């Protein structure tokens, strides 16, 4: 189910983002025995640490593909903008990309199902859904208003990094192109360190300068940790921070 925030008729904003209904999100908090990523985290870090990370980031399970994970995007108000559905290998923790890249979106699946059931009243569901993404883990900004923020690209990497360093809030852009002022509005006034994937350092360095200008009062720095310590093989594989932890 898709919803918008309840508001008076006179105050309706056509640019208001759509949200995933809390019932749908809550229904995904099941079957972690059959969630490949969660099983990988349990195998590497133990049940207690994995269970804490699952709860912190509101990780869900999807039946779209057997073993799939849902990374819900909660904004700072706790509303769910969408969820990225991905499939991982339970033994290696790597994404399943064969025979195709197993990535899709929760709002697409929900609205496609509603359309098939003839319960959707919004016409073309995917084009009518007003998606305004937020950083994965953005809800943690409200819970920890004074904490330093660290940003990576991959949701899985943010989760793993948080299990190694719980002093900072680890967030993820979800893709390199998502690091922009619109998605980072909630970071105003925060100290932020960016951890780009190998090969992305120059681009994220330029992005940091742009964000610094767009979000006055914030401080953006870029870590060159991976660039300094990576081997030639690491560079060829395009590894990220999570691969080195």
FIGUBA-745461 format. One record per residue (C-alpha): z negated, y, x negated; residue number from 1. Coordinates in steps of 0.02 Angstrom, whole numbers, plus 32768, in hexadecimal, padded with zeros to 4 digits. Last residue first. Example, Ala and Ser with C-alpha at 12.3 -4.5 7.8 and 13.67 -1.06 7.14 Angstrom:
PT     w     v     u    i
PT  7E9B  7FCB  7D54    2
PT  7E7A  7F1F  7D99    1
***
This chain:
PT     w     v     u    i
PT  7EA1  7F1B  78E3  245
PT  7F49  7F30  788C  244
PT  7FB5  7EF9  791F  243
PT  7F56  7F6E  7992  242
PT  7F83  8004  7926  241
PT  803D  7FE8  7940  240
PT  80C2  7F7D  78ED  239
PT  8179  7FAB  78E3  238
PT  81B0  7F01  78A3  237
PT  8215  7F4B  7814  236
PT  8186  7FC1  77EB  235
PT  8109  7F32  77E0  234
PT  8180  7ED4  776E  233
PT  8189  7F6C  76FB  232
PT  80CB  7F6D  76F5  231
PT  8061  7FE7  7758  230
PT  7FC8  803E  770D  229
PT  7FFA  80F5  7701  228
PT  806C  80FB  779A  227
PT  7FEB  809C  7801  226
PT  7F5E  8115  77D7  225
PT  7FC7  81B3  77EE  224
PT  7F57  81F0  787B  223
PT  7F94  8286  78DE  222
PT  7F24  8317  7910  221
PT  7F1A  8373  79B6  220
PT  7E92  83F4  79DB  219
PT  7E85  8437  7A8C  218
PT  7E51  84E8  7ABA  217
PT  7EFF  8518  7AEE  216
PT  7F67  8488  7B35  215
PT  8020  84B4  7B23  214
PT  8013  84F1  7A6E  213
PT  7FAF  845C  7A31  212
PT  8021  83EC  7A96  211
PT  80BA  842D  7A3A  210
PT  8068  8419  798F  209
PT  8031  8369  79BD  208
PT  80E0  833E  79FA  207
PT  8127  836E  794F  206
PT  80AC  82F8  78FB  205
PT  80D5  8276  7980  204
PT  818D  827E  7950  203
PT  816B  8276  7894  202
PT  80F0  81E3  78A9  201
PT  815F  8176  7917  200
PT  8198  80FC  7891  199
PT  80FF  808E  789F  198
PT  80AB  80AB  7947  197
PT  8054  8151  795D  196
PT  7F97  8167  795B  195
PT  7F70  8212  79A5  194
PT  7EC4  8260  7990  193
PT  7E82  82D1  7A1A  192
PT  7DF3  834E  7A21  191
PT  7DE7  8386  7AD6  190
PT  7DF5  8433  7B26  189
PT  7E87  8404  7B94  188
PT  7EA1  8348  7B8E  187
PT  7EBA  8334  7C4A  186
PT  7F60  838D  7C3B  185
PT  7FA3  8303  7BC9  184
PT  8023  82B8  7C41  183
PT  8077  8360  7C5C  182
PT  806A  8398  7BA7  181
PT  80CB  8304  7B63  180
PT  80AF  825A  7B12  179
PT  810B  81F1  7B93  178
PT  81A6  81DD  7B27  177
PT  814E  8166  7AB0  176
PT  8122  80F0  7B3E  175
PT  8084  80B8  7B99  174
PT  802C  8159  7B64  173
PT  7F8B  80FF  7B3A  172
PT  7ED4  8134  7B37  171
PT  7E41  8107  7AC8  170
PT  7DA4  816A  7AE9  169
PT  7D3F  8174  7A48  168
PT  7C99  812B  7A10  167
PT  7CCB  807E  7A4F  166
PT  7D2C  8050  79B3  165
PT  7D60  7F9A  7999  164
PT  7D68  7F69  7A50  163
PT  7DB2  8012  7A79  162
PT  7E40  7FEE  79FF  161
PT  7E69  7F4D  7A5D  160
PT  7E75  7FA7  7B05  159
PT  7EDB  8036  7AC0  158
PT  7F4F  7FBA  7A69  157
PT  7F6B  7F5A  7B0B  156
PT  7F9B  7FFB  7B63  155
PT  801A  8021  7ADB  154
PT  8043  80D0  7A9B  153
PT  7FA2  8106  7A47  152
PT  7F2C  8197  7A6D  151
PT  7E7C  81B8  7A2B  150
PT  7E05  822D  7A86  149
PT  7D5E  8271  7A45  148
PT  7CD5  8263  7AC7  147
PT  7C87  82F5  7B23  146
PT  7CBE  82D2  7BD6  145
PT  7C9F  8215  7BD0  144
PT  7CAB  81D3  7C83  143
PT  7D2B  8258  7CB2  142
PT  7D97  8232  7C1B  141
PT  7D86  8178  7C40  140
PT  7DF3  818D  7CDB  139
PT  7E84  81B6  7C65  138
PT  7E89  8100  7C28  137
PT  7F46  80F7  7C2A  136
PT  7F83  81AA  7C1D  135
PT  7FC0  81ED  7CC2  134
PT  8061  81CF  7D1F  133
PT  80A4  8237  7DAE  132
PT  8107  81C4  7E1F  131
PT  8141  820C  7EC5  130
PT  817C  816E  7F1C  129
PT  8214  819C  7F84  128
PT  8292  8159  7F05  127
PT  823B  80B0  7EFB  126
PT  8220  80A0  7FB6  125
PT  82CA  80D1  7FFD  124
PT  8296  80FA  80AF  123
PT  81DF  8131  80BB  122
PT  81A4  80CD  8151  121
PT  817D  802C  80F6  120
PT  8148  7F99  8162  119
PT  81F1  7F44  816D  118
PT  81AC  7EAC  8110  117
PT  8235  7EBB  808C  116
PT  8213  7F76  8080  115
PT  8159  7F57  806B  114
PT  817D  7ED9  7FE2  113
PT  81EE  7F55  7F87  112
PT  8167  7FD8  7F9D  111
PT  80E3  7F6C  7F4A  110
PT  8154  7F2E  7EBE  109
PT  8191  7FDC  7E91  108
PT  80E1  8024  7E9A  107
PT  80A2  7F9A  7E26  106
PT  8122  7FBE  7D9F  105
PT  8188  7F46  7D34  104
PT  8188  7EF7  7C88  103
PT  81B9  7E46  7C53  102
PT  8245  7E6D  7BD8  101
PT  82C6  7DE4  7BF4  100
PT  82E8  7D31  7BBB   99
PT  827D  7D58  7B5D   98
PT  8214  7DF5  7B44   97
PT  8164  7DAD  7B5C   96
PT  80ED  7E2B  7B0E   95
PT  8082  7DEC  7A7F   94
PT  7FCC  7DB7  7A95   93
PT  7FF0  7D20  7A26   92
PT  7F9F  7C93  7A8A   91
PT  7FA4  7CD9  7B3C   90
PT  8056  7D1C  7B29   89
PT  8061  7DBE  7B89   88
PT  80B0  7DF3  7C2E   87
PT  80AF  7EA6  7C6C   86
PT  8090  7F02  7D10   85
PT  8077  7FBE  7CFB   84
PT  800A  8006  7D84   83
PT  801E  80A3  7DED   82
PT  7FC9  814A  7E0F   81
PT  7F1E  80FE  7E32   80
PT  7EA0  8182  7E69   79
PT  7DFE  8188  7E04   78
PT  7DF7  8246  7DFE   77
PT  7E22  8248  7D44   76
PT  7EBF  81E2  7D68   75
PT  7EC3  8125  7D70   74
PT  7F5E  80D0  7D2B   73
PT  7F4B  8016  7D4C   72
PT  7F82  7FA0  7CC0   71
PT  7FB0  7F03  7D21   70
PT  7FBA  7E5E  7CC2   69
PT  802D  7DC8  7CDC   68
PT  7FFC  7D11  7CC9   67
PT  807A  7CCC  7D45   66
PT  80F8  7D58  7D67   65
PT  80E9  7DC6  7E01   64
PT  803D  7D79  7E1A   63
PT  7FE7  7E10  7DCD   62
PT  7F3B  7E18  7D7C   61
PT  7EDB  7EBA  7D66   60
PT  7E90  7F20  7CD8   59
PT  7E17  7FA7  7D12   58
PT  7E0D  7FF3  7C63   57
PT  7D50  7FE9  7C51   56
PT  7D41  7F48  7CB5   55
PT  7DC2  7EE9  7C4E   54
PT  7D76  7F2F  7BAE   53
PT  7CC8  7EF3  7BDC   52
PT  7D09  7E46  7C0A   51
PT  7D65  7E3A  7B65   50
PT  7CC9  7E66  7B02   49
PT  7C5F  7DE9  7B63   48
PT  7CE0  7D5B  7B60   47
PT  7D04  7D58  7AA5   46
PT  7D6E  7DC9  7A38   45
PT  7E0A  7D65  7A0B   44
PT  7E0B  7CDB  7A8F   43
PT  7DC6  7D4D  7B15   42
PT  7E4B  7DD0  7AED   41
PT  7ED5  7D4D  7AF8   40
PT  7E90  7D0E  7B9E   39
PT  7E91  7DBF  7BE0   38
PT  7F46  7DD4  7BAA   37
PT  7F7D  7D31  7BFB   36
PT  7F29  7D4F  7CA3   35
PT  7F13  7CA4  7CF5   34
PT  7E59  7C93  7CCF   33
PT  7E4F  7D4A  7D03   32
PT  7E75  7D13  7DB4   31
PT  7E33  7DAE  7E0B   30
PT  7E28  7E6C  7DFE   29
PT  7ED4  7E81  7E4D   28
PT  7E8E  7E8E  7EFF   27
PT  7E2E  7F28  7ECA   26
PT  7ED0  7F82  7E9F   25
PT  7F23  7F57  7F44   24
PT  7E89  7F8C  7FA6   23
PT  7E7F  802E  7F43   22
PT  7F28  8064  7F87   21
PT  7FA7  8090  7F01   20
PT  7FC3  814B  7EF7   19
PT  804C  81C9  7F19   18
PT  8054  826C  7EBB   17
PT  804B  8311  7F1A   16
PT  80EE  8372  7F03   15
PT  8105  8386  7FBE   14
PT  805C  83DC  7FC4   13
PT  8004  83D2  806B   12
PT  7F89  8461  8080   11
PT  7FB3  8492  8132   10
PT  7FA7  83DC  816A    9
PT  7EF8  83CC  8123    8
PT  7EE6  834D  8095    7
PT  7ED2  8291  807C    6
PT  7F0E  8260  7FCE    5
PT  7FB2  8203  7FD4    4
PT  7FCA  814A  7FF7    3
PT  802B  80AF  7FC7    2
PT  8000  8000  8000    1
***
